[in-house]
Amino acid sequence: MNTSEFISLLKQHQDKSLLFEYTPGKLVGANYHITEVKNITIDSVDCGAGTEFWKETIVQLWESPKEKDKRDFMSVYKALSILNKVDRIKPMVQDAEVKIEYSNETFHTAQLFVEDYTLDQKTLTLKLSVEKTDCKAKETCGVEVKGNNAVLEASAGCDPESGCC
């Protein structure tokens, strides 16, 4: 989901509570705050010497220990007002992918993708997921792709003369 789609979804459901499901069946606590919005530029070189460039919008969530017993989640309206204020100060790139950065005592810090969402009478729940790391230079590195899995060919390897790394 890009930033524009994210903002549009929020605008359509301002009367609801905003929940984040960071792993199936586990919600970010009602005591969360939006602590930072980051405009990130990625300018990278992969292991096959290929270059890439893209932008991301990272929305950071933090659970306040002082509000551990809080039961009411942030409203979509409030989250949208925070994002609108950020956009006035540091404009967000509207076609940049949006990610939610989060961690807690049992879940490692991660930048999570908005995979899907659900709606009911009172809530908008964003379903988040982790994208696994991947080799972007499969052809250069001799990685054969079979379905959703990549298998490194024994003959190619990642030695210094292979053209990979």
Secondary structure, 3 states (H helix, E strand, C coil): CEHHHHHHHHHHCCCCEEEEEEECCEECCCCEEEEEEEEEEEEEECCCCCEEEEEEEEEEEEECHHHCCCCCCCEHHHHHHHHHHHHHHCCCCCCCEEEEEECCCCCCCEEEEEEEEEECCCEEEEEEECCCCCCCCHHHHCEEEECCEEEECCCCCCCCCCCCC
